[in-house]
Amino acid sequence: MKKNKNVLLATFLCITFFLIFFSGPKIKLNSVEDLNIYVGLAQGIERIGKEDIVYIATTLSKMYKGENIETEEEITESEVKTGKGSTLGETREDRQKKIGKQFFLGLSKLFLLDEEYAQYGIRGMIDIGFKNPIFNDNGFLAVAKGKGKEYFKYNLGEYENSAEYISDMIKNSVSFNFFKGNYTMKDAILSMDSEGKNVICPYLKIDKGGILIDGMAIFKEDKLGVILDMKDTKIMNMLRENKVKGIITIQKNSKEYVSYEAKSKRKVKCNKVGNKYNFIIDLNLDGDIVNNELYKDITGKVEVIKKFEEDMSREIEDMCYQFLDKMQNEYKLDCLQLGWIAAARYGRDTGVDWNEIISKSNIKVNVKVKIDKLGRGQY
């Protein structure tokens, strides 16, 4: 009896193995030499008259050319191609006519939006990307001043291509300016229609020094709402994100200043009185003085340390309230995701416009500054 069971089990396993590996549709596998691997995609538009547009998709691809016999390193070549069409899908067909290999989107590191396209609306790009099963939604999203094609053609010397350079720049931006780093296509997909959230991503430009992050782009639904400069970006990041790092400076003149490098922790409390929402944002900064030309004897006197902590707390609070005034009265956008916090506490799907609600809410900021290290001493 036991022997018969073993025979039946072996037969079943053999049949299962055969069905899995030798039946069903045959999958055609392509070698890497046959693929046009995209590392970057730039999306733009060209206006025709007042209402009609043509979509423009520019790709930066990386093609494998073999190996160097002496160094055994891969030899690759970058190529920029553009496709046009009345729909986003048609841009793929037009672009494929100009390349000799099959395009592959699964390894894209960067999705770049022309500023004009971001103002027009990015829902179409989000939709076509979400529907593609090999689409890399972990690639970074950014808005570019001008045309994305200019960024892909920019010569960066030792870097193989600009898409990898920009991707690395965004990834490593978390070291300063209180950036968080959650600026991927996945974050945009999850935020665009989420109640109380707005899509945000870095804003890029090209100047004499090359390609750089020049601020932050804030969307209202699928359209670009406002572009923040780096000063406001730093304060917004501090108020919006938890556990981020950056440098704050108090400066009286070119010779008297102090720079404080800190890690910021953020907690938000929310309550509702009638139809009015009230928010309290607690910021705790803990860090080191990296440069001091303002506070004498700070390394030897506790009272000087206390004065610095109080002065820095007031300085940061003032900067926060200046930004909040712009956000509520000028931008009229919820840049801090406070609507998401309120909706989580008081209920979702109420049909309210959280951008409008937050613009009329009371927002209080409390800042506590603590010095962790003073360095080796005062020079």
Beta strands, then each sheet from edge to edge (+ up, - down):
strand 1: 35-48
strand 2: 52-67
strand 3: 74-85
strand 4: 102-104
strand 5: 110-114
strand 6: 140-144
strand 7: 200-207
strand 8: 210-220
strand 9: 223-228
strand 10: 244-251
strand 11: 257-273
strand 12: 276-292
strand 13: 362-373
sheet 1: 3+ 2- 1+ 4+
sheet 2: 3+ 2- 1+ 5+ 6+ 7+ 8- 9+
sheet 3: 10+ 11- 12+ 13+
end
